[in-house]
Amino acid sequence: MKARMCALAIPVLLTLMLTAQAADARIEWANPELSFEGTTAVCSASCRADSTKDKIEATITLYQGDSYAASWSNSGTGFVRVSGSCDVQRGKSYKLVVDYSINGTAKQPKTVTGTCP
């Protein structure tokens, strides 16, 4: 009986140890989101560094075609969320760009597009 319990406990312990190690791994990313509520564009982006100690600076900018519409900024360490909203026109296409840097190093901007219904 003891041998059977040990045989079952070892895989469980190994799984728990691997899960704990995986939880420490972080991947750097940025995720812009654009949605519409009537004629209001709801803009946001989440940015995460690969270390909880890294300084992040992020700006999201909304464009209608090539024309600037609005922008918002935020900064923090490890994880940052930026959000804002502005009036838009029905039937027009919009582009939301998140520009961000980690520890002063600019990262590749991320873009999402959408059309106000």
N, CA, C and O atoms as CSV, one atom per row, in Angstrom:
chain,resi,resn,atom,element,x,y,z
A,1,MET,N,N,0.821,-1.190,0.000
A,1,MET,CA,C,0.000,0.000,0.000
A,1,MET,C,C,0.866,1.255,0.000
A,1,MET,O,O,0.591,2.206,-0.732
A,2,LYS,N,N,1.936,1.253,0.842
A,2,LYS,CA,C,2.834,2.403,0.892
A,2,LYS,C,C,3.543,2.600,-0.435
A,2,LYS,O,O,3.754,3.735,-0.864
A,3,ALA,N,N,3.906,1.524,-1.081
A,3,ALA,CA,C,4.590,1.610,-2.378
A,3,ALA,C,C,3.673,2.234,-3.423
A,3,ALA,O,O,4.116,3.030,-4.252
A,4,ARG,N,N,2.398,1.870,-3.382
A,4,ARG,CA,C,1.436,2.426,-4.329
A,4,ARG,C,C,1.252,3.925,-4.093
A,4,ARG,O,O,1.165,4.694,-5.050
A,5,MET,N,N,1.194,4.348,-2.827
A,5,MET,CA,C,1.041,5.770,-2.497
A,5,MET,C,C,2.252,6.565,-2.978
A,5,MET,O,O,2.104,7.662,-3.516
A,6,CYS,N,N,3.452,6.011,-2.784
A,6,CYS,CA,C,4.679,6.670,-3.237
A,6,CYS,C,C,4.685,6.779,-4.749
A,6,CYS,O,O,5.081,7.806,-5.301
A,7,ALA,N,N,4.248,5.725,-5.419
A,7,ALA,CA,C,4.220,5.722,-6.878
A,7,ALA,C,C,3.263,6.787,-7.406
A,7,ALA,O,O,3.519,7.380,-8.454
A,8,LEU,N,N,2.179,7.033,-6.703
A,8,LEU,CA,C,1.234,8.069,-7.109
A,8,LEU,C,C,1.704,9.464,-6.707
A,8,LEU,O,O,1.430,10.429,-7.420
A,9,ALA,N,N,2.390,9.587,-5.608
A,9,ALA,CA,C,2.822,10.889,-5.104
A,9,ALA,C,C,3.935,11.490,-5.947
A,9,ALA,O,O,3.979,12.709,-6.119
A,10,ILE,N,N,4.823,10.680,-6.471
A,10,ILE,CA,C,5.966,11.196,-7.237
A,10,ILE,C,C,5.508,11.959,-8.485
A,10,ILE,O,O,5.965,13.086,-8.680
A,11,PRO,N,N,4.635,11.416,-9.341
A,11,PRO,CA,C,4.196,12.194,-10.511
A,11,PRO,C,C,3.458,13.485,-10.127
A,11,PRO,O,O,3.589,14.507,-10.802
A,12,VAL,N,N,2.695,13.426,-9.054
A,12,VAL,CA,C,1.976,14.623,-8.600
A,12,VAL,C,C,2.965,15.700,-8.171
A,12,VAL,O,O,2.804,16.863,-8.540
A,13,LEU,N,N,3.976,15.338,-7.408
A,13,LEU,CA,C,4.987,16.296,-6.969
A,13,LEU,C,C,5.759,16.872,-8.150
A,13,LEU,O,O,6.026,18.074,-8.182
A,14,LEU,N,N,6.118,16.047,-9.109
A,14,LEU,CA,C,6.820,16.537,-10.301
A,14,LEU,C,C,5.960,17.522,-11.079
A,14,LEU,O,O,6.461,18.540,-11.555
A,15,THR,N,N,4.686,17.233,-11.213
A,15,THR,CA,C,3.773,18.131,-11.907
A,15,THR,C,C,3.675,19.467,-11.187
A,15,THR,O,O,3.706,20.518,-11.828
A,16,LEU,N,N,3.558,19.443,-9.885
A,16,LEU,CA,C,3.481,20.680,-9.107
A,16,LEU,C,C,4.760,21.499,-9.239
A,16,LEU,O,O,4.690,22.724,-9.341
A,17,MET,N,N,5.906,20.865,-9.241
A,17,MET,CA,C,7.171,21.578,-9.375
A,17,MET,C,C,7.283,22.224,-10.752
A,17,MET,O,O,7.720,23.371,-10.855
A,18,LEU,N,N,6.900,21.519,-11.804
A,18,LEU,CA,C,6.962,22.072,-13.153
A,18,LEU,C,C,5.980,23.211,-13.325
A,18,LEU,O,O,6.296,24.197,-13.991
A,19,THR,N,N,4.805,23.103,-12.747
A,19,THR,CA,C,3.811,24.159,-12.810
A,19,THR,C,C,4.313,25.409,-12.110
A,19,THR,O,O,4.118,26.513,-12.618
A,20,ALA,N,N,4.941,25.269,-10.981
A,20,ALA,CA,C,5.477,26.418,-10.246
A,20,ALA,C,C,6.566,27.116,-11.041
A,20,ALA,O,O,6.626,28.346,-11.043
A,21,GLN,N,N,7.427,26.371,-11.715
A,21,GLN,CA,C,8.468,26.972,-12.531
A,21,GLN,C,C,7.865,27.693,-13.725
A,21,GLN,O,O,8.336,28.774,-14.080
A,22,ALA,N,N,6.860,27.143,-14.345
A,22,ALA,CA,C,6.233,27.756,-15.506
A,22,ALA,C,C,5.547,29.068,-15.135
A,22,ALA,O,O,5.480,29.975,-15.965
A,23,ALA,N,N,5.044,29.189,-13.930
A,23,ALA,CA,C,4.362,30.403,-13.509
A,23,ALA,C,C,5.317,31.594,-13.447
A,23,ALA,O,O,4.884,32.738,-13.586
A,24,ASP,N,N,6.620,31.338,-13.239
A,24,ASP,CA,C,7.599,32.411,-13.172
A,24,ASP,C,C,7.959,32.953,-14.548
A,24,ASP,O,O,8.412,34.094,-14.644
A,25,ALA,N,N,7.776,32.184,-15.613
A,25,ALA,CA,C,8.134,32.612,-16.959
A,25,ALA,C,C,7.144,33.674,-17.440
A,25,ALA,O,O,5.930,33.490,-17.355
A,26,ARG,N,N,7.683,34.790,-17.948
A,26,ARG,CA,C,6.847,35.869,-18.482
A,26,ARG,C,C,7.267,36.145,-19.916
A,26,ARG,O,O,8.442,36.024,-20.265
A,27,ILE,N,N,6.323,36.506,-20.723
A,27,ILE,CA,C,6.589,36.850,-22.111
A,27,ILE,C,C,6.162,38.291,-22.337
A,27,ILE,O,O,5.070,38.699,-21.942
A,28,GLU,N,N,7.030,39.049,-22.973
A,28,GLU,CA,C,6.747,40.451,-23.296
A,28,GLU,C,C,5.710,40.512,-24.417
A,28,GLU,O,O,5.819,39.791,-25.409
A,29,TRP,N,N,4.696,41.382,-24.256
A,29,TRP,CA,C,3.689,41.548,-25.302
A,29,TRP,C,C,2.932,42.855,-25.148
A,29,TRP,O,O,2.970,43.493,-24.096
A,30,ALA,N,N,2.242,43.243,-26.218
A,30,ALA,CA,C,1.329,44.391,-26.202
A,30,ALA,C,C,0.090,44.002,-26.989
A,30,ALA,O,O,0.186,43.337,-28.021
A,31,ASN,N,N,-1.074,44.416,-26.504
A,31,ASN,CA,C,-2.335,44.012,-27.115
A,31,ASN,C,C,-3.287,45.199,-27.214
A,31,ASN,O,O,-3.950,45.528,-26.230
A,32,PRO,N,N,-3.376,45.859,-28.384
A,32,PRO,CA,C,-4.340,46.953,-28.544
A,32,PRO,C,C,-5.741,46.406,-28.810
A,32,PRO,O,O,-5.900,45.360,-29.439
A,33,GLU,N,N,-6.753,47.126,-28.323
A,33,GLU,CA,C,-8.149,46.739,-28.542
A,33,GLU,C,C,-8.951,47.969,-28.938
A,33,GLU,O,O,-8.829,49.027,-28.321
A,34,LEU,N,N,-9.779,47.821,-29.979
A,34,LEU,CA,C,-10.616,48.911,-30.480
A,34,LEU,C,C,-12.028,48.390,-30.663
A,34,LEU,O,O,-12.251,47.397,-31.355
A,35,SER,N,N,-12.980,49.068,-30.035
A,35,SER,CA,C,-14.389,48.710,-30.212
A,35,SER,C,C,-15.200,49.992,-30.311
A,35,SER,O,O,-14.691,51.087,-30.071
A,36,PHE,N,N,-16.464,49.839,-30.666
A,36,PHE,CA,C,-17.323,51.011,-30.862
A,36,PHE,C,C,-18.612,50.843,-30.083
A,36,PHE,O,O,-19.227,49.777,-30.081
A,37,GLU,N,N,-19.007,51.923,-29.421
A,37,GLU,CA,C,-20.300,51.997,-28.736
A,37,GLU,C,C,-21.033,53.175,-29.347
A,37,GLU,O,O,-20.842,54.320,-28.937
A,38,GLY,N,N,-21.882,52.883,-30.341
A,38,GLY,CA,C,-22.516,53.954,-31.095
A,38,GLY,C,C,-21.444,54.712,-31.865
A,38,GLY,O,O,-20.718,54.123,-32.666
A,39,THR,N,N,-21.344,56.014,-31.626
A,39,THR,CA,C,-20.329,56.826,-32.307
A,39,THR,C,C,-19.172,57.169,-31.363
A,39,THR,O,O,-18.540,58.217,-31.501
A,40,THR,N,N,-18.903,56.287,-30.415
A,40,THR,CA,C,-17.757,56.442,-29.514
A,40,THR,C,C,-16.784,55.284,-29.738
A,40,THR,O,O,-17.161,54.114,-29.669
A,41,ALA,N,N,-15.536,55.633,-30.006
A,41,ALA,CA,C,-14.489,54.613,-30.110
A,41,ALA,C,C,-13.947,54.355,-28.708
A,41,ALA,O,O,-13.573,55.290,-27.999
A,42,VAL,N,N,-13.905,53.096,-28.315
A,42,VAL,CA,C,-13.360,52.692,-27.016
A,42,VAL,C,C,-12.007,52.041,-27.300
A,42,VAL,O,O,-11.931,50.983,-27.925
A,43,CYS,N,N,-10.948,52.689,-26.833
A,43,CYS,CA,C,-9.582,52.290,-27.166
A,43,CYS,C,C,-8.852,51.858,-25.902
A,43,CYS,O,O,-8.995,52.474,-24.846
A,44,SER,N,N,-8.065,50.788,-26.025
A,44,SER,CA,C,-7.253,50.357,-24.885
A,44,SER,C,C,-6.098,49.508,-25.375
A,44,SER,O,O,-6.107,48.997,-26.495
A,45,ALA,N,N,-5.116,49.370,-24.522
A,45,ALA,CA,C,-3.997,48.465,-24.794
A,45,ALA,C,C,-3.425,48.001,-23.467
A,45,ALA,O,O,-3.372,48.755,-22.495
A,46,SER,N,N,-3.004,46.761,-23.446
A,46,SER,CA,C,-2.291,46.198,-22.311
A,46,SER,C,C,-0.887,45.876,-22.776
A,46,SER,O,O,-0.700,45.318,-23.858
A,47,CYS,N,N,0.099,46.222,-21.971
A,47,CYS,CA,C,1.500,45.941,-22.293
A,47,CYS,C,C,2.140,45.258,-21.095
A,47,CYS,O,O,1.939,45.662,-19.950
A,48,ARG,N,N,2.910,44.220,-21.376
A,48,ARG,CA,C,3.572,43.494,-20.293
A,48,ARG,C,C,5.036,43.286,-20.645
A,48,ARG,O,O,5.373,42.949,-21.781
A,49,ALA,N,N,5.893,43.488,-19.668
A,49,ALA,CA,C,7.326,43.250,-19.834
A,49,ALA,C,C,7.650,41.833,-19.393
A,49,ALA,O,O,6.838,41.166,-18.751
A,50,ASP,N,N,8.843,41.384,-19.745
A,50,ASP,CA,C,9.210,40.032,-19.337
A,50,ASP,C,C,9.726,39.976,-17.897
A,50,ASP,O,O,10.046,38.900,-17.391
A,51,SER,N,N,9.804,41.130,-17.244
A,51,SER,CA,C,10.153,41.173,-15.820
A,51,SER,C,C,9.209,42.136,-15.111
A,51,SER,O,O,8.844,43.173,-15.663
A,52,THR,N,N,8.823,41.800,-13.915
A,52,THR,CA,C,7.932,42.673,-13.145
A,52,THR,C,C,8.645,43.953,-12.709
A,52,THR,O,O,7.997,44.872,-12.208
A,53,LYS,N,N,9.958,44.031,-12.887
A,53,LYS,CA,C,10.727,45.215,-12.499
A,53,LYS,C,C,10.993,46.164,-13.665
A,53,LYS,O,O,11.510,47.262,-13.459
A,54,ASP,N,N,10.646,45.755,-14.890
A,54,ASP,CA,C,10.909,46.580,-16.069
A,54,ASP,C,C,9.966,47.774,-16.150
A,54,ASP,O,O,8.778,47.656,-15.852
A,55,LYS,N,N,10.495,48.916,-16.551
A,55,LYS,CA,C,9.710,50.151,-16.712
A,55,LYS,C,C,9.088,50.149,-18.107
A,55,LYS,O,O,9.783,49.975,-19.109
A,56,ILE,N,N,7.778,50.342,-18.157
A,56,ILE,CA,C,7.040,50.385,-19.422
A,56,ILE,C,C,6.442,51.771,-19.602
A,56,ILE,O,O,5.853,52.328,-18.675
A,57,GLU,N,N,6.596,52.325,-20.797
A,57,GLU,CA,C,5.911,53.557,-21.185
A,57,GLU,C,C,5.115,53.234,-22.443
A,57,GLU,O,O,5.663,52.697,-23.406
A,58,ALA,N,N,3.826,53.558,-22.438
A,58,ALA,CA,C,2.967,53.200,-23.564
A,58,ALA,C,C,2.064,54.362,-23.947
A,58,ALA,O,O,1.565,55.096,-23.093
A,59,THR,N,N,1.866,54.509,-25.258
A,59,THR,CA,C,0.948,55.505,-25.805
A,59,THR,C,C,0.093,54.824,-26.854
A,59,THR,O,O,0.606,54.119,-27.723
A,60,ILE,N,N,-1.213,55.034,-26.773
A,60,ILE,CA,C,-2.099,54.554,-27.834
A,60,ILE,C,C,-2.584,55.779,-28.608
A,60,ILE,O,O,-2.913,56.814,-28.029
A,61,THR,N,N,-2.617,55.628,-29.933
A,61,THR,CA,C,-3.040,56.722,-30.799
A,61,THR,C,C,-4.089,56.204,-31.758
A,61,THR,O,O,-3.909,55.166,-32.395
A,62,LEU,N,N,-5.189,56.935,-31.856
A,62,LEU,CA,C,-6.277,56.582,-32.767
A,62,LEU,C,C,-6.194,57.475,-34.001
A,62,LEU,O,O,-6.060,58.694,-33.895
A,63,TYR,N,N,-6.276,56.847,-35.170
A,63,TYR,CA,C,-6.257,57.563,-36.442
A,63,TYR,C,C,-7.517,57.240,-37.220
A,63,TYR,O,O,-8.015,56.115,-37.169
A,64,GLN,N,N,-8.032,58.224,-37.940
A,64,GLN,CA,C,-9.095,58.004,-38.927
A,64,GLN,C,C,-8.400,58.181,-40.268
A,64,GLN,O,O,-8.088,59.299,-40.680
A,65,GLY,N,N,-8.161,57.053,-40.945
A,65,GLY,CA,C,-7.297,57.087,-42.130
A,65,GLY,C,C,-5.890,57.451,-41.670
A,65,GLY,O,O,-5.330,56.792,-40.794
A,66,ASP,N,N,-5.317,58.506,-42.262
A,66,ASP,CA,C,-3.996,58.981,-41.843
A,66,ASP,C,C,-4.093,60.162,-40.887
A,66,ASP,O,O,-3.071,60.701,-40.463
A,67,SER,N,N,-5.308,60.568,-40.544
A,67,SER,CA,C,-5.510,61.743,-39.694
A,67,SER,C,C,-5.566,61.364,-38.219
A,67,SER,O,O,-6.257,60.423,-37.828
A,68,TYR,N,N,-4.831,62.110,-37.416
A,68,TYR,CA,C,-4.816,61.917,-35.963
A,68,TYR,C,C,-6.203,62.201,-35.397
A,68,TYR,O,O,-6.841,63.184,-35.773
A,69,ALA,N,N,-6.669,61.343,-34.493
A,69,ALA,CA,C,-7.958,61.565,-33.827
A,69,ALA,C,C,-7.772,61.832,-32.335
A,69,ALA,O,O,-8.354,62.779,-31.806
A,70,ALA,N,N,-6.964,61.009,-31.643
A,70,ALA,CA,C,-6.759,61.175,-30.197
A,70,ALA,C,C,-5.635,60.262,-29.738
A,70,ALA,O,O,-5.260,59.322,-30.439
A,71,SER,N,N,-5.094,60.548,-28.542
A,71,SER,CA,C,-4.093,59.649,-27.967
A,71,SER,C,C,-4.136,59.708,-26.449
A,71,SER,O,O,-4.605,60.685,-25.865
A,72,TRP,N,N,-3.636,58.642,-25.813
A,72,TRP,CA,C,-3.588,58.515,-24.364
A,72,TRP,C,C,-2.299,57.796,-23.987
A,72,TRP,O,O,-1.795,56.983,-24.762
A,73,SER,N,N,-1.763,58.087,-22.812
A,73,SER,CA,C,-0.503,57.483,-22.372
A,73,SER,C,C,-0.593,57.003,-20.934
A,73,SER,O,O,-1.443,57.445,-20.160
A,74,ASN,N,N,0.308,56.084,-20.595
A,74,ASN,CA,C,0.434,55.612,-19.224
A,74,ASN,C,C,1.810,54.971,-19.078
A,74,ASN,O,O,2.439,54.605,-20.071
A,75,SER,N,N,2.270,54.838,-17.851
A,75,SER,CA,C,3.543,54.165,-17.597
A,75,SER,C,C,3.459,53.413,-16.279
A,75,SER,O,O,2.584,53.670,-15.452
A,76,GLY,N,N,4.377,52.487,-16.101
A,76,GLY,CA,C,4.407,51.700,-14.874
A,76,GLY,C,C,5.502,50.659,-14.958
A,76,GLY,O,O,6.361,50.716,-15.838
A,77,THR,N,N,5.470,49.708,-14.039
A,77,THR,CA,C,6.464,48.635,-14.036
A,77,THR,C,C,5.782,47.286,-14.202
A,77,THR,O,O,4.768,47.004,-13.564
A,78,GLY,N,N,6.350,46.465,-15.061
A,78,GLY,CA,C,5.863,45.105,-15.252
A,78,GLY,C,C,4.651,44.981,-16.150
A,78,GLY,O,O,4.653,44.168,-17.073
A,79,PHE,N,N,3.607,45.774,-15.901
A,79,PHE,CA,C,2.363,45.721,-16.665
A,79,PHE,C,C,1.722,47.102,-16.682
A,79,PHE,O,O,1.681,47.788,-15.661
A,80,VAL,N,N,1.222,47.505,-17.847
A,80,VAL,CA,C,0.563,48.810,-17.989
A,80,VAL,C,C,-0.683,48.640,-18.847
A,80,VAL,O,O,-0.685,47.895,-19.826
A,81,ARG,N,N,-1.734,49.339,-18.466
A,81,ARG,CA,C,-2.957,49.408,-19.272
A,81,ARG,C,C,-3.217,50.872,-19.577
A,81,ARG,O,O,-3.157,51.723,-18.690
A,82,VAL,N,N,-3.507,51.158,-20.839
A,82,VAL,CA,C,-3.826,52.506,-21.301
A,82,VAL,C,C,-5.212,52.447,-21.920
A,82,VAL,O,O,-5.521,51.510,-22.656
A,83,SER,N,N,-6.055,53.439,-21.630
A,83,SER,CA,C,-7.388,53.422,-22.234
A,83,SER,C,C,-7.917,54.842,-22.408
A,83,SER,O,O,-7.471,55.786,-21.756
A,84,GLY,N,N,-8.877,54.953,-23.307
A,84,GLY,CA,C,-9.535,56.230,-23.549
A,84,GLY,C,C,-10.651,56.042,-24.552
A,84,GLY,O,O,-10.793,54.972,-25.143
A,85,SER,N,N,-11.438,57.073,-24.742
A,85,SER,CA,C,-12.521,57.011,-25.722
A,85,SER,C,C,-12.696,58.381,-26.358
A,85,SER,O,O,-12.353,59.406,-25.769
A,86,CYS,N,N,-13.236,58.379,-27.571
A,86,CYS,CA,C,-13.500,59.651,-28.247
A,86,CYS,C,C,-14.618,59.465,-29.258
A,86,CYS,O,O,-14.953,58.343,-29.638
A,87,ASP,N,N,-15.186,60.576,-29.685
A,87,ASP,CA,C,-16.263,60.561,-30.672
A,87,ASP,C,C,-15.701,60.240,-32.056
A,87,ASP,O,O,-14.634,60.722,-32.435
A,88,VAL,N,N,-16.436,59.420,-32.797
A,88,VAL,CA,C,-16.047,59.048,-34.155
A,88,VAL,C,C,-17.263,59.140,-35.064
A,88,VAL,O,O,-18.369,59.431,-34.609
A,89,GLN,N,N,-17.049,58.888,-36.358
A,89,GLN,CA,C,-18.135,58.982,-37.334
A,89,GLN,C,C,-18.517,57.598,-37.846
A,89,GLN,O,O,-17.655,56.759,-38.109
A,90,ARG,N,N,-19.809,57.377,-37.981
A,90,ARG,CA,C,-20.304,56.103,-38.505
A,90,ARG,C,C,-19.784,55.882,-39.928
A,90,ARG,O,O,-19.692,56.814,-40.728
A,91,GLY,N,N,-19.445,54.614,-40.221
A,91,GLY,CA,C,-19.003,54.250,-41.564
A,91,GLY,C,C,-17.537,54.534,-41.846
A,91,GLY,O,O,-17.039,54.144,-42.902
A,92,LYS,N,N,-16.837,55.191,-40.952
A,92,LYS,CA,C,-15.423,55.506,-41.144
A,92,LYS,C,C,-14.548,54.415,-40.530
A,92,LYS,O,O,-14.919,53.778,-39.545
A,93,SER,N,N,-13.385,54.219,-41.135
A,93,SER,CA,C,-12.424,53.234,-40.635
A,93,SER,C,C,-11.408,53.903,-39.724
A,93,SER,O,O,-10.984,55.033,-39.966
A,94,TYR,N,N,-11.026,53.191,-38.675
A,94,TYR,CA,C,-10.097,53.720,-37.677
A,94,TYR,C,C,-8.982,52.720,-37.414
A,94,TYR,O,O,-9.149,51.509,-37.558
A,95,LYS,N,N,-7.838,53.272,-37.024
A,95,LYS,CA,C,-6.665,52.451,-36.702
A,95,LYS,C,C,-6.171,52.883,-35.325
A,95,LYS,O,O,-6.001,54.073,-35.060
A,96,LEU,N,N,-5.945,51.910,-34.460
A,96,LEU,CA,C,-5.396,52.166,-33.129
A,96,LEU,C,C,-3.990,51.577,-33.080
A,96,LEU,O,O,-3.791,50.391,-33.344
A,97,VAL,N,N,-3.014,52.425,-32.736
A,97,VAL,CA,C,-1.611,52.007,-32.679
A,97,VAL,C,C,-1.123,52.143,-31.251
A,97,VAL,O,O,-1.332,53.177,-30.617
A,98,VAL,N,N,-0.470,51.103,-30.739
A,98,VAL,CA,C,0.172,51.196,-29.424
A,98,VAL,C,C,1.683,51.235,-29.657
A,98,VAL,O,O,2.275,50.298,-30.191
A,99,ASP,N,N,2.283,52.348,-29.239
A,99,ASP,CA,C,3.733,52.508,-29.231
A,99,ASP,C,C,4.175,52.335,-27.787
A,99,ASP,O,O,3.612,52.953,-26.883
A,100,TYR,N,N,5.186,51.494,-27.569
A,100,TYR,CA,C,5.618,51.280,-26.195
A,100,TYR,C,C,7.109,51.031,-26.139
A,100,TYR,O,O,7.734,50.623,-27.118
A,101,SER,N,N,7.663,51.289,-24.964
A,101,SER,CA,C,9.077,51.015,-24.734
A,101,SER,C,C,9.223,50.312,-23.392
A,101,SER,O,O,8.423,50.499,-22.475
A,102,ILE,N,N,10.261,49.507,-23.308
A,102,ILE,CA,C,10.577,48.807,-22.066
A,102,ILE,C,C,12.000,49.179,-21.689
A,102,ILE,O,O,12.944,48.940,-22.443
A,103,ASN,N,N,12.135,49.767,-20.510
A,103,ASN,CA,C,13.434,50.251,-20.030
A,103,ASN,C,C,14.100,51.176,-21.049
A,103,ASN,O,O,15.317,51.144,-21.231
A,104,GLY,N,N,13.281,52.003,-21.711
A,104,GLY,CA,C,13.795,52.982,-22.664
A,104,GLY,C,C,14.044,52.464,-24.065
A,104,GLY,O,O,14.409,53.239,-24.948
A,105,THR,N,N,13.854,51.170,-24.292
A,105,THR,CA,C,14.051,50.584,-25.617
A,105,THR,C,C,12.714,50.468,-26.334
A,105,THR,O,O,11.821,49.748,-25.886
A,106,ALA,N,N,12.578,51.187,-27.461
A,106,ALA,CA,C,11.326,51.160,-28.224
A,106,ALA,C,C,11.077,49.772,-28.791
A,106,ALA,O,O,11.995,49.110,-29.276
A,107,LYS,N,N,9.836,49.345,-28.724
A,107,LYS,CA,C,9.425,48.047,-29.253
A,107,LYS,C,C,8.611,48.255,-30.523
A,107,LYS,O,O,8.161,49.363,-30.814
A,108,GLN,N,N,8.432,47.184,-31.266
A,108,GLN,CA,C,7.650,47.244,-32.502
A,108,GLN,C,C,6.202,47.628,-32.182
A,108,GLN,O,O,5.553,46.951,-31.385
A,109,PRO,N,N,5.680,48.711,-32.794
A,109,PRO,CA,C,4.277,49.092,-32.531
A,109,PRO,C,C,3.311,47.985,-32.949
A,109,PRO,O,O,3.580,47.216,-33.872
A,110,LYS,N,N,2.191,47.926,-32.250
A,110,LYS,CA,C,1.126,46.976,-32.576
A,110,LYS,C,C,-0.094,47.778,-33.031
A,110,LYS,O,O,-0.362,48.860,-32.509
A,111,THR,N,N,-0.826,47.242,-34.002
A,111,THR,CA,C,-1.938,47.979,-34.614
A,111,THR,C,C,-3.168,47.096,-34.699
A,111,THR,O,O,-3.077,45.888,-34.916
A,112,VAL,N,N,-4.326,47.732,-34.523
A,112,VAL,CA,C,-5.606,47.066,-34.760
A,112,VAL,C,C,-6.500,48.070,-35.492
A,112,VAL,O,O,-6.407,49.275,-35.258
A,113,THR,N,N,-7.357,47.572,-36.370
A,113,THR,CA,C,-8.237,48.454,-37.137
A,113,THR,C,C,-9.697,48.059,-36.922
A,113,THR,O,O,-10.008,46.948,-36.494
A,114,GLY,N,N,-10.572,48.999,-37.232
A,114,GLY,CA,C,-12.003,48.730,-37.130
A,114,GLY,C,C,-12.793,49.830,-37.810
A,114,GLY,O,O,-12.281,50.925,-38.047
A,115,THR,N,N,-14.034,49.533,-38.120
A,115,THR,CA,C,-14.929,50.501,-38.756
A,115,THR,C,C,-16.108,50.740,-37.853
A,115,THR,O,O,-16.715,49.798,-37.342
A,116,CYS,N,N,-16.435,52.009,-37.654
A,116,CYS,CA,C,-17.595,52.357,-36.815
A,116,CYS,C,C,-18.859,51.979,-37.574
A,116,CYS,O,O,-19.088,52.472,-38.679
A,117,PRO,N,N,-19.678,51.113,-36.997
A,117,PRO,CA,C,-20.884,50.638,-37.697
A,117,PRO,C,C,-21.960,51.719,-37.830
A,117,PRO,O,O,-23.024,51.465,-38.393
